[in-house]
Amino acid sequence: MKSNRRMARRIAAAVGGTAIVAMVGLTAACGTDEEKAPETSTTTSTTAPSVSPTEKSINPTGGNLFTPPVKAPPAPTALPGDN
């Protein structure tokens, strides 16, 4: 009984491995080799944008200015025992 299960696992593993190899092979075979333009190296110089302070409050009780207000609907009311 155990040898049948072991053999079934081996066959399943072999079939799965074969399927993976087949998918990789088909993916590689179906790829297109389009002629690409030759790569040229160009150098560009950019200047860093000026840094401006953010509007976030440092005050711990001031709140977070980036957080939108939460508007949740009220909880549904039901009679006790009713779900």
PyMOL Python script that loads the backbone (N, CA, C, O; Angstrom):
from pymol import cmd

cmd.read_pdbstr("""\
ATOM      1  N   MET A   1       0.821  -1.174   0.000  1.00  0.00           N
ATOM      2  CA  MET A   1       0.000   0.000   0.000  1.00  0.00           C
ATOM      3  C   MET A   1       0.874   1.250   0.000  1.00  0.00           C
ATOM      4  O   MET A   1       0.631   2.192  -0.754  1.00  0.00           O
ATOM      5  N   LYS A   2       1.909   1.243   0.870  1.00  0.00           N
ATOM      6  CA  LYS A   2       2.786   2.411   0.929  1.00  0.00           C
ATOM      7  C   LYS A   2       3.583   2.561  -0.359  1.00  0.00           C
ATOM      8  O   LYS A   2       3.852   3.680  -0.796  1.00  0.00           O
ATOM      9  N   SER A   3       3.961   1.445  -0.967  1.00  0.00           N
ATOM     10  CA  SER A   3       4.749   1.538  -2.186  1.00  0.00           C
ATOM     11  C   SER A   3       3.908   2.111  -3.326  1.00  0.00           C
ATOM     12  O   SER A   3       4.448   2.800  -4.191  1.00  0.00           O
ATOM     13  N   ASN A   4       2.606   1.846  -3.349  1.00  0.00           N
ATOM     14  CA  ASN A   4       1.734   2.414  -4.379  1.00  0.00           C
ATOM     15  C   ASN A   4       1.649   3.933  -4.233  1.00  0.00           C
ATOM     16  O   ASN A   4       1.704   4.666  -5.220  1.00  0.00           O
ATOM     17  N   ARG A   5       1.516   4.393  -2.988  1.00  0.00           N
ATOM     18  CA  ARG A   5       1.454   5.842  -2.755  1.00  0.00           C
ATOM     19  C   ARG A   5       2.776   6.509  -3.114  1.00  0.00           C
ATOM     20  O   ARG A   5       2.808   7.594  -3.696  1.00  0.00           O
ATOM     21  N   ARG A   6       3.859   5.838  -2.754  1.00  0.00           N
ATOM     22  CA  ARG A   6       5.171   6.389  -3.049  1.00  0.00           C
ATOM     23  C   ARG A   6       5.389   6.473  -4.554  1.00  0.00           C
ATOM     24  O   ARG A   6       5.935   7.457  -5.054  1.00  0.00           O
ATOM     25  N   MET A   7       4.961   5.441  -5.274  1.00  0.00           N
ATOM     26  CA  MET A   7       5.112   5.439  -6.722  1.00  0.00           C
ATOM     27  C   MET A   7       4.228   6.517  -7.348  1.00  0.00           C
ATOM     28  O   MET A   7       4.637   7.168  -8.310  1.00  0.00           O
ATOM     29  N   ALA A   8       3.031   6.711  -6.817  1.00  0.00           N
ATOM     30  CA  ALA A   8       2.140   7.740  -7.337  1.00  0.00           C
ATOM     31  C   ALA A   8       2.737   9.126  -7.123  1.00  0.00           C
ATOM     32  O   ALA A   8       2.635   9.987  -7.997  1.00  0.00           O
ATOM     33  N   ARG A   9       3.353   9.343  -5.976  1.00  0.00           N
ATOM     34  CA  ARG A   9       4.005  10.636  -5.714  1.00  0.00           C
ATOM     35  C   ARG A   9       5.163  10.871  -6.663  1.00  0.00           C
ATOM     36  O   ARG A   9       5.358  11.983  -7.154  1.00  0.00           O
ATOM     37  N   ARG A  10       5.931   9.822  -6.921  1.00  0.00           N
ATOM     38  CA  ARG A  10       7.065   9.970  -7.845  1.00  0.00           C
ATOM     39  C   ARG A  10       6.582  10.286  -9.249  1.00  0.00           C
ATOM     40  O   ARG A  10       7.167  11.123  -9.936  1.00  0.00           O
ATOM     41  N   ILE A  11       5.523   9.625  -9.674  1.00  0.00           N
ATOM     42  CA  ILE A  11       4.995   9.875 -11.014  1.00  0.00           C
ATOM     43  C   ILE A  11       4.445  11.298 -11.096  1.00  0.00           C
ATOM     44  O   ILE A  11       4.662  12.000 -12.084  1.00  0.00           O
ATOM     45  N   ALA A  12       3.731  11.716 -10.051  1.00  0.00           N
ATOM     46  CA  ALA A  12       3.185  13.080 -10.040  1.00  0.00           C
ATOM     47  C   ALA A  12       4.302  14.115 -10.064  1.00  0.00           C
ATOM     48  O   ALA A  12       4.192  15.130 -10.752  1.00  0.00           O
ATOM     49  N   ALA A  13       5.365  13.869  -9.327  1.00  0.00           N
ATOM     50  CA  ALA A  13       6.496  14.800  -9.320  1.00  0.00           C
ATOM     51  C   ALA A  13       7.165  14.850 -10.692  1.00  0.00           C
ATOM     52  O   ALA A  13       7.550  15.921 -11.161  1.00  0.00           O
ATOM     53  N   ALA A  14       7.300  13.697 -11.331  1.00  0.00           N
ATOM     54  CA  ALA A  14       7.920  13.654 -12.659  1.00  0.00           C
ATOM     55  C   ALA A  14       7.058  14.381 -13.683  1.00  0.00           C
ATOM     56  O   ALA A  14       7.575  15.119 -14.522  1.00  0.00           O
ATOM     57  N   VAL A  15       5.748  14.175 -13.616  1.00  0.00           N
ATOM     58  CA  VAL A  15       4.844  14.845 -14.560  1.00  0.00           C
ATOM     59  C   VAL A  15       4.869  16.354 -14.319  1.00  0.00           C
ATOM     60  O   VAL A  15       4.887  17.131 -15.273  1.00  0.00           O
ATOM     61  N   GLY A  16       4.872  16.774 -13.051  1.00  0.00           N
ATOM     62  CA  GLY A  16       4.932  18.201 -12.743  1.00  0.00           C
ATOM     63  C   GLY A  16       6.225  18.833 -13.211  1.00  0.00           C
ATOM     64  O   GLY A  16       6.218  19.929 -13.771  1.00  0.00           O
ATOM     65  N   GLY A  17       7.336  18.147 -12.985  1.00  0.00           N
ATOM     66  CA  GLY A  17       8.622  18.669 -13.443  1.00  0.00           C
ATOM     67  C   GLY A  17       8.693  18.765 -14.954  1.00  0.00           C
ATOM     68  O   GLY A  17       9.236  19.727 -15.498  1.00  0.00           O
ATOM     69  N   THR A  18       8.144  17.765 -15.635  1.00  0.00           N
ATOM     70  CA  THR A  18       8.118  17.791 -17.097  1.00  0.00           C
ATOM     71  C   THR A  18       7.267  18.950 -17.598  1.00  0.00           C
ATOM     72  O   THR A  18       7.614  19.601 -18.583  1.00  0.00           O
ATOM     73  N   ALA A  19       6.143  19.209 -16.913  1.00  0.00           N
ATOM     74  CA  ALA A  19       5.280  20.317 -17.316  1.00  0.00           C
ATOM     75  C   ALA A  19       5.995  21.655 -17.151  1.00  0.00           C
ATOM     76  O   ALA A  19       5.870  22.534 -18.003  1.00  0.00           O
ATOM     77  N   ILE A  20       6.732  21.811 -16.076  1.00  0.00           N
ATOM     78  CA  ILE A  20       7.467  23.060 -15.857  1.00  0.00           C
ATOM     79  C   ILE A  20       8.533  23.252 -16.926  1.00  0.00           C
ATOM     80  O   ILE A  20       8.680  24.345 -17.472  1.00  0.00           O
ATOM     81  N   VAL A  21       9.269  22.200 -17.222  1.00  0.00           N
ATOM     82  CA  VAL A  21      10.300  22.287 -18.256  1.00  0.00           C
ATOM     83  C   VAL A  21       9.671  22.602 -19.608  1.00  0.00           C
ATOM     84  O   VAL A  21      10.233  23.375 -20.384  1.00  0.00           O
ATOM     85  N   ALA A  22       8.518  22.016 -19.898  1.00  0.00           N
ATOM     86  CA  ALA A  22       7.843  22.278 -21.171  1.00  0.00           C
ATOM     87  C   ALA A  22       7.378  23.731 -21.256  1.00  0.00           C
ATOM     88  O   ALA A  22       7.488  24.360 -22.309  1.00  0.00           O
ATOM     89  N   MET A  23       6.855  24.266 -20.142  1.00  0.00           N
ATOM     90  CA  MET A  23       6.413  25.668 -20.156  1.00  0.00           C
ATOM     91  C   MET A  23       7.583  26.615 -20.373  1.00  0.00           C
ATOM     92  O   MET A  23       7.469  27.591 -21.115  1.00  0.00           O
ATOM     93  N   VAL A  24       8.697  26.330 -19.731  1.00  0.00           N
ATOM     94  CA  VAL A  24       9.878  27.180 -19.908  1.00  0.00           C
ATOM     95  C   VAL A  24      10.362  27.101 -21.348  1.00  0.00           C
ATOM     96  O   VAL A  24      10.726  28.117 -21.941  1.00  0.00           O
ATOM     97  N   GLY A  25      10.366  25.902 -21.909  1.00  0.00           N
ATOM     98  CA  GLY A  25      10.806  25.744 -23.291  1.00  0.00           C
ATOM     99  C   GLY A  25       9.892  26.448 -24.273  1.00  0.00           C
ATOM    100  O   GLY A  25      10.365  27.082 -25.216  1.00  0.00           O
ATOM    101  N   LEU A  26       8.581  26.343 -24.065  1.00  0.00           N
ATOM    102  CA  LEU A  26       7.648  27.023 -24.957  1.00  0.00           C
ATOM    103  C   LEU A  26       7.750  28.531 -24.829  1.00  0.00           C
ATOM    104  O   LEU A  26       7.637  29.256 -25.817  1.00  0.00           O
ATOM    105  N   THR A  27       7.959  28.994 -23.628  1.00  0.00           N
ATOM    106  CA  THR A  27       8.116  30.434 -23.436  1.00  0.00           C
ATOM    107  C   THR A  27       9.354  30.945 -24.162  1.00  0.00           C
ATOM    108  O   THR A  27       9.318  32.000 -24.794  1.00  0.00           O
ATOM    109  N   ALA A  28      10.433  30.205 -24.070  1.00  0.00           N
ATOM    110  CA  ALA A  28      11.660  30.620 -24.744  1.00  0.00           C
ATOM    111  C   ALA A  28      11.513  30.515 -26.259  1.00  0.00           C
ATOM    112  O   ALA A  28      12.042  31.355 -26.987  1.00  0.00           O
ATOM    113  N   ALA A  29      10.808  29.503 -26.741  1.00  0.00           N
ATOM    114  CA  ALA A  29      10.679  29.307 -28.176  1.00  0.00           C
ATOM    115  C   ALA A  29       9.725  30.315 -28.811  1.00  0.00           C
ATOM    116  O   ALA A  29       9.898  30.689 -29.971  1.00  0.00           O
ATOM    117  N   CYS A  30       8.735  30.750 -28.068  1.00  0.00           N
ATOM    118  CA  CYS A  30       7.739  31.666 -28.627  1.00  0.00           C
ATOM    119  C   CYS A  30       8.151  33.126 -28.513  1.00  0.00           C
ATOM    120  O   CYS A  30       7.434  34.001 -28.998  1.00  0.00           O
ATOM    121  N   GLY A  31       9.257  33.402 -27.901  1.00  0.00           N
ATOM    122  CA  GLY A  31       9.713  34.783 -27.782  1.00  0.00           C
ATOM    123  C   GLY A  31      10.119  35.316 -29.138  1.00  0.00           C
ATOM    124  O   GLY A  31      10.578  34.563 -29.996  1.00  0.00           O
ATOM    125  N   THR A  32       9.950  36.616 -29.334  1.00  0.00           N
ATOM    126  CA  THR A  32      10.315  37.217 -30.611  1.00  0.00           C
ATOM    127  C   THR A  32      11.658  37.912 -30.466  1.00  0.00           C
ATOM    128  O   THR A  32      11.959  38.527 -29.443  1.00  0.00           O
ATOM    129  N   ASP A  33      12.437  37.798 -31.494  1.00  0.00           N
ATOM    130  CA  ASP A  33      13.734  38.462 -31.534  1.00  0.00           C
ATOM    131  C   ASP A  33      13.648  39.624 -32.513  1.00  0.00           C
ATOM    132  O   ASP A  33      14.122  39.537 -33.646  1.00  0.00           O
ATOM    133  N   GLU A  34      13.045  40.692 -32.066  1.00  0.00           N
ATOM    134  CA  GLU A  34      12.937  41.867 -32.918  1.00  0.00           C
ATOM    135  C   GLU A  34      14.273  42.589 -32.933  1.00  0.00           C
ATOM    136  O   GLU A  34      15.002  42.623 -31.942  1.00  0.00           O
ATOM    137  N   GLU A  35      14.563  43.156 -34.075  1.00  0.00           N
ATOM    138  CA  GLU A  35      15.802  43.905 -34.155  1.00  0.00           C
ATOM    139  C   GLU A  35      15.615  45.218 -33.409  1.00  0.00           C
ATOM    140  O   GLU A  35      14.694  45.990 -33.676  1.00  0.00           O
ATOM    141  N   LYS A  36      16.496  45.435 -32.492  1.00  0.00           N
ATOM    142  CA  LYS A  36      16.414  46.649 -31.689  1.00  0.00           C
ATOM    143  C   LYS A  36      17.419  47.662 -32.220  1.00  0.00           C
ATOM    144  O   LYS A  36      18.439  47.305 -32.809  1.00  0.00           O
ATOM    145  N   ALA A  37      17.111  48.913 -32.000  1.00  0.00           N
ATOM    146  CA  ALA A  37      18.032  49.970 -32.393  1.00  0.00           C
ATOM    147  C   ALA A  37      19.275  49.866 -31.514  1.00  0.00           C
ATOM    148  O   ALA A  37      19.179  49.518 -30.337  1.00  0.00           O
ATOM    149  N   PRO A  38      20.424  50.164 -32.078  1.00  0.00           N
ATOM    150  CA  PRO A  38      21.634  50.087 -31.264  1.00  0.00           C
ATOM    151  C   PRO A  38      21.558  51.074 -30.107  1.00  0.00           C
ATOM    152  O   PRO A  38      21.102  52.210 -30.241  1.00  0.00           O
ATOM    153  N   GLU A  39      22.018  50.593 -28.989  1.00  0.00           N
ATOM    154  CA  GLU A  39      21.978  51.438 -27.808  1.00  0.00           C
ATOM    155  C   GLU A  39      23.088  52.477 -27.877  1.00  0.00           C
ATOM    156  O   GLU A  39      24.242  52.155 -28.161  1.00  0.00           O
ATOM    157  N   THR A  40      22.728  53.710 -27.615  1.00  0.00           N
ATOM    158  CA  THR A  40      23.716  54.773 -27.584  1.00  0.00           C
ATOM    159  C   THR A  40      23.722  55.344 -26.183  1.00  0.00           C
ATOM    160  O   THR A  40      22.691  55.434 -25.518  1.00  0.00           O
ATOM    161  N   SER A  41      24.882  55.719 -25.765  1.00  0.00           N
ATOM    162  CA  SER A  41      24.974  56.285 -24.424  1.00  0.00           C
ATOM    163  C   SER A  41      24.984  57.806 -24.532  1.00  0.00           C
ATOM    164  O   SER A  41      25.809  58.392 -25.233  1.00  0.00           O
ATOM    165  N   THR A  42      24.073  58.412 -23.840  1.00  0.00           N
ATOM    166  CA  THR A  42      24.013  59.865 -23.790  1.00  0.00           C
ATOM    167  C   THR A  42      24.029  60.276 -22.335  1.00  0.00           C
ATOM    168  O   THR A  42      23.482  59.592 -21.470  1.00  0.00           O
ATOM    169  N   THR A  43      24.648  61.373 -22.088  1.00  0.00           N
ATOM    170  CA  THR A  43      24.697  61.873 -20.720  1.00  0.00           C
ATOM    171  C   THR A  43      23.895  63.160 -20.656  1.00  0.00           C
ATOM    172  O   THR A  43      24.014  64.038 -21.512  1.00  0.00           O
ATOM    173  N   THR A  44      23.097  63.243 -19.644  1.00  0.00           N
ATOM    174  CA  THR A  44      22.320  64.456 -19.425  1.00  0.00           C
ATOM    175  C   THR A  44      22.561  64.919 -18.005  1.00  0.00           C
ATOM    176  O   THR A  44      22.730  64.115 -17.088  1.00  0.00           O
ATOM    177  N   SER A  45      22.573  66.199 -17.845  1.00  0.00           N
ATOM    178  CA  SER A  45      22.759  66.724 -16.496  1.00  0.00           C
ATOM    179  C   SER A  45      21.459  67.398 -16.078  1.00  0.00           C
ATOM    180  O   SER A  45      20.866  68.176 -16.825  1.00  0.00           O
ATOM    181  N   THR A  46      21.045  67.079 -14.879  1.00  0.00           N
ATOM    182  CA  THR A  46      19.827  67.679 -14.354  1.00  0.00           C
ATOM    183  C   THR A  46      20.160  68.361 -13.043  1.00  0.00           C
ATOM    184  O   THR A  46      21.097  67.987 -12.339  1.00  0.00           O
ATOM    185  N   THR A  47      19.380  69.351 -12.742  1.00  0.00           N
ATOM    186  CA  THR A  47      19.585  70.024 -11.469  1.00  0.00           C
ATOM    187  C   THR A  47      18.533  69.525 -10.505  1.00  0.00           C
ATOM    188  O   THR A  47      17.405  69.232 -10.900  1.00  0.00           O
ATOM    189  N   ALA A  48      18.899  69.431  -9.253  1.00  0.00           N
ATOM    190  CA  ALA A  48      17.975  68.949  -8.236  1.00  0.00           C
ATOM    191  C   ALA A  48      16.917  70.011  -7.973  1.00  0.00           C
ATOM    192  O   ALA A  48      17.229  71.201  -7.924  1.00  0.00           O
ATOM    193  N   PRO A  49      15.664  69.588  -7.802  1.00  0.00           N
ATOM    194  CA  PRO A  49      14.630  70.569  -7.510  1.00  0.00           C
ATOM    195  C   PRO A  49      14.840  71.169  -6.122  1.00  0.00           C
ATOM    196  O   PRO A  49      15.421  70.545  -5.234  1.00  0.00           O
ATOM    197  N   SER A  50      14.359  72.380  -5.965  1.00  0.00           N
ATOM    198  CA  SER A  50      14.539  73.015  -4.670  1.00  0.00           C
ATOM    199  C   SER A  50      13.681  72.304  -3.636  1.00  0.00           C
ATOM    200  O   SER A  50      12.568  71.864  -3.925  1.00  0.00           O
ATOM    201  N   VAL A  51      14.203  72.203  -2.456  1.00  0.00           N
ATOM    202  CA  VAL A  51      13.527  71.500  -1.389  1.00  0.00           C
ATOM    203  C   VAL A  51      12.674  72.492  -0.623  1.00  0.00           C
ATOM    204  O   VAL A  51      13.152  73.541  -0.191  1.00  0.00           O
ATOM    205  N   SER A  52      11.379  72.143  -0.456  1.00  0.00           N
ATOM    206  CA  SER A  52      10.506  73.011   0.306  1.00  0.00           C
ATOM    207  C   SER A  52       9.993  72.243   1.521  1.00  0.00           C
ATOM    208  O   SER A  52       9.841  71.023   1.460  1.00  0.00           O
ATOM    209  N   PRO A  53       9.729  72.926   2.602  1.00  0.00           N
ATOM    210  CA  PRO A  53       9.264  72.219   3.797  1.00  0.00           C
ATOM    211  C   PRO A  53       7.857  71.666   3.595  1.00  0.00           C
ATOM    212  O   PRO A  53       7.073  72.194   2.807  1.00  0.00           O
ATOM    213  N   THR A  54       7.560  70.613   4.309  1.00  0.00           N
ATOM    214  CA  THR A  54       6.233  70.028   4.222  1.00  0.00           C
ATOM    215  C   THR A  54       5.307  70.698   5.225  1.00  0.00           C
ATOM    216  O   THR A  54       5.746  71.467   6.079  1.00  0.00           O
ATOM    217  N   GLU A  55       4.025  70.397   5.109  1.00  0.00           N
ATOM    218  CA  GLU A  55       3.056  71.015   5.990  1.00  0.00           C
ATOM    219  C   GLU A  55       2.737  70.157   7.204  1.00  0.00           C
ATOM    220  O   GLU A  55       1.793  70.459   7.936  1.00  0.00           O
ATOM    221  N   LYS A  56       3.481  69.123   7.429  1.00  0.00           N
ATOM    222  CA  LYS A  56       3.207  68.225   8.543  1.00  0.00           C
ATOM    223  C   LYS A  56       3.552  68.911   9.860  1.00  0.00           C
ATOM    224  O   LYS A  56       4.600  69.543   9.998  1.00  0.00           O
ATOM    225  N   SER A  57       2.662  68.772  10.803  1.00  0.00           N
ATOM    226  CA  SER A  57       2.832  69.419  12.095  1.00  0.00           C
ATOM    227  C   SER A  57       3.791  68.618  12.961  1.00  0.00           C
ATOM    228  O   SER A  57       3.721  67.390  13.012  1.00  0.00           O
ATOM    229  N   ILE A  58       4.677  69.316  13.633  1.00  0.00           N
ATOM    230  CA  ILE A  58       5.600  68.669  14.552  1.00  0.00           C
ATOM    231  C   ILE A  58       4.952  68.532  15.924  1.00  0.00           C
ATOM    232  O   ILE A  58       5.372  67.698  16.725  1.00  0.00           O
ATOM    233  N   ASN A  59       3.959  69.322  16.195  1.00  0.00           N
ATOM    234  CA  ASN A  59       3.276  69.301  17.469  1.00  0.00           C
ATOM    235  C   ASN A  59       2.542  67.963  17.626  1.00  0.00           C
ATOM    236  O   ASN A  59       1.730  67.624  16.765  1.00  0.00           O
ATOM    237  N   PRO A  60       2.798  67.184  18.700  1.00  0.00           N
ATOM    238  CA  PRO A  60       2.155  65.881  18.831  1.00  0.00           C
ATOM    239  C   PRO A  60       0.642  65.970  18.987  1.00  0.00           C
ATOM    240  O   PRO A  60      -0.062  65.033  18.612  1.00  0.00           O
ATOM    241  N   THR A  61       0.123  67.064  19.528  1.00  0.00           N
ATOM    242  CA  THR A  61      -1.324  67.181  19.679  1.00  0.00           C
ATOM    243  C   THR A  61      -1.957  67.912  18.500  1.00  0.00           C
ATOM    244  O   THR A  61      -3.178  68.062  18.449  1.00  0.00           O
ATOM    245  N   GLY A  62      -1.152  68.361  17.566  1.00  0.00           N
ATOM    246  CA  GLY A  62      -1.663  69.115  16.423  1.00  0.00           C
ATOM    247  C   GLY A  62      -2.307  68.241  15.373  1.00  0.00           C
ATOM    248  O   GLY A  62      -3.005  68.756  14.499  1.00  0.00           O
ATOM    249  N   GLY A  63      -2.103  66.955  15.423  1.00  0.00           N
ATOM    250  CA  GLY A  63      -2.700  66.062  14.439  1.00  0.00           C
ATOM    251  C   GLY A  63      -1.838  65.942  13.199  1.00  0.00           C
ATOM    252  O   GLY A  63      -0.860  66.670  13.026  1.00  0.00           O
ATOM    253  N   ASN A  64      -2.213  65.025  12.353  1.00  0.00           N
ATOM    254  CA  ASN A  64      -1.490  64.788  11.117  1.00  0.00           C
ATOM    255  C   ASN A  64      -2.259  65.470   9.994  1.00  0.00           C
ATOM    256  O   ASN A  64      -3.414  65.125   9.741  1.00  0.00           O
ATOM    257  N   LEU A  65      -1.643  66.423   9.322  1.00  0.00           N
ATOM    258  CA  LEU A  65      -2.326  67.172   8.283  1.00  0.00           C
ATOM    259  C   LEU A  65      -2.532  66.357   7.011  1.00  0.00           C
ATOM    260  O   LEU A  65      -3.342  66.729   6.161  1.00  0.00           O
ATOM    261  N   PHE A  66      -1.799  65.238   6.874  1.00  0.00           N
ATOM    262  CA  PHE A  66      -1.906  64.436   5.672  1.00  0.00           C
ATOM    263  C   PHE A  66      -3.006  63.380   5.769  1.00  0.00           C
ATOM    264  O   PHE A  66      -3.319  62.744   4.763  1.00  0.00           O
ATOM    265  N   THR A  67      -3.592  63.174   6.922  1.00  0.00           N
ATOM    266  CA  THR A  67      -4.607  62.156   7.103  1.00  0.00           C
ATOM    267  C   THR A  67      -5.987  62.732   6.791  1.00  0.00           C
ATOM    268  O   THR A  67      -6.369  63.745   7.376  1.00  0.00           O
ATOM    269  N   PRO A  68      -6.734  62.120   5.894  1.00  0.00           N
ATOM    270  CA  PRO A  68      -8.077  62.625   5.596  1.00  0.00           C
ATOM    271  C   PRO A  68      -9.028  62.302   6.753  1.00  0.00           C
ATOM    272  O   PRO A  68      -8.784  61.360   7.507  1.00  0.00           O
ATOM    273  N   PRO A  69     -10.089  63.063   6.894  1.00  0.00           N
ATOM    274  CA  PRO A  69     -11.026  62.761   7.971  1.00  0.00           C
ATOM    275  C   PRO A  69     -11.755  61.444   7.699  1.00  0.00           C
ATOM    276  O   PRO A  69     -12.047  61.118   6.548  1.00  0.00           O
ATOM    277  N   VAL A  70     -12.044  60.702   8.742  1.00  0.00           N
ATOM    278  CA  VAL A  70     -12.723  59.427   8.613  1.00  0.00           C
ATOM    279  C   VAL A  70     -14.217  59.651   8.762  1.00  0.00           C
ATOM    280  O   VAL A  70     -14.672  60.203   9.763  1.00  0.00           O
ATOM    281  N   LYS A  71     -14.970  59.227   7.776  1.00  0.00           N
ATOM    282  CA  LYS A  71     -16.422  59.352   7.824  1.00  0.00           C
ATOM    283  C   LYS A  71     -17.009  57.960   7.657  1.00  0.00           C
ATOM    284  O   LYS A  71     -17.354  57.544   6.550  1.00  0.00           O
ATOM    285  N   ALA A  72     -17.117  57.242   8.779  1.00  0.00           N
ATOM    286  CA  ALA A  72     -17.641  55.887   8.746  1.00  0.00           C
ATOM    287  C   ALA A  72     -19.145  55.918   8.959  1.00  0.00           C
ATOM    288  O   ALA A  72     -19.652  56.763   9.697  1.00  0.00           O
ATOM    289  N   PRO A  73     -19.862  55.005   8.319  1.00  0.00           N
ATOM    290  CA  PRO A  73     -21.303  54.954   8.543  1.00  0.00           C
ATOM    291  C   PRO A  73     -21.583  54.459   9.963  1.00  0.00           C
ATOM    292  O   PRO A  73     -20.773  53.722  10.527  1.00  0.00           O
ATOM    293  N   PRO A  74     -22.704  54.850  10.542  1.00  0.00           N
ATOM    294  CA  PRO A  74     -23.006  54.381  11.899  1.00  0.00           C
ATOM    295  C   PRO A  74     -23.245  52.885  11.921  1.00  0.00           C
ATOM    296  O   PRO A  74     -23.599  52.281  10.909  1.00  0.00           O
ATOM    297  N   ALA A  75     -23.047  52.298  13.083  1.00  0.00           N
ATOM    298  CA  ALA A  75     -23.242  50.863  13.241  1.00  0.00           C
ATOM    299  C   ALA A  75     -24.727  50.536  13.092  1.00  0.00           C
ATOM    300  O   ALA A  75     -25.581  51.307  13.531  1.00  0.00           O
ATOM    301  N   PRO A  76     -25.033  49.406  12.477  1.00  0.00           N
ATOM    302  CA  PRO A  76     -26.443  49.039  12.345  1.00  0.00           C
ATOM    303  C   PRO A  76     -27.022  48.661  13.705  1.00  0.00           C
ATOM    304  O   PRO A  76     -26.350  48.052  14.539  1.00  0.00           O
ATOM    305  N   THR A  77     -28.254  49.027  13.903  1.00  0.00           N
ATOM    306  CA  THR A  77     -28.898  48.711  15.175  1.00  0.00           C
ATOM    307  C   THR A  77     -29.861  47.549  14.964  1.00  0.00           C
ATOM    308  O   THR A  77     -30.607  47.517  13.985  1.00  0.00           O
ATOM    309  N   ALA A  78     -29.838  46.612  15.878  1.00  0.00           N
ATOM    310  CA  ALA A  78     -30.733  45.458  15.807  1.00  0.00           C
ATOM    311  C   ALA A  78     -31.185  45.144  17.218  1.00  0.00           C
ATOM    312  O   ALA A  78     -30.527  45.507  18.192  1.00  0.00           O
ATOM    313  N   LEU A  79     -32.276  44.490  17.311  1.00  0.00           N
ATOM    314  CA  LEU A  79     -32.776  44.078  18.607  1.00  0.00           C
ATOM    315  C   LEU A  79     -31.848  43.009  19.175  1.00  0.00           C
ATOM    316  O   LEU A  79     -31.291  42.210  18.422  1.00  0.00           O
ATOM    317  N   PRO A  80     -31.679  42.986  20.488  1.00  0.00           N
ATOM    318  CA  PRO A  80     -30.812  41.940  21.072  1.00  0.00           C
ATOM    319  C   PRO A  80     -31.334  40.548  20.717  1.00  0.00           C
ATOM    320  O   PRO A  80     -32.530  40.276  20.816  1.00  0.00           O
ATOM    321  N   GLY A  81     -30.444  39.702  20.316  1.00  0.00           N
ATOM    322  CA  GLY A  81     -30.799  38.336  19.926  1.00  0.00           C
ATOM    323  C   GLY A  81     -31.009  38.182  18.436  1.00  0.00           C
ATOM    324  O   GLY A  81     -31.024  37.058  17.934  1.00  0.00           O
ATOM    325  N   ASP A  82     -31.173  39.291  17.705  1.00  0.00           N
ATOM    326  CA  ASP A  82     -31.310  39.215  16.246  1.00  0.00           C
ATOM    327  C   ASP A  82     -29.949  39.486  15.612  1.00  0.00           C
ATOM    328  O   ASP A  82     -29.243  40.416  16.003  1.00  0.00           O
ATOM    329  N   ASN A  83     -29.602  38.684  14.657  1.00  0.00           N
ATOM    330  CA  ASN A  83     -28.313  38.877  13.998  1.00  0.00           C
ATOM    331  C   ASN A  83     -28.506  39.427  12.628  1.00  0.00           C
ATOM    332  O   ASN A  83     -27.531  39.658  11.912  1.00  0.00           O
TER     333      ASN A  83
END
""", "prot")
cmd.dss("prot")
cmd.show_as("cartoon", "prot")
cmd.util.cbc("prot")
cmd.orient("prot")
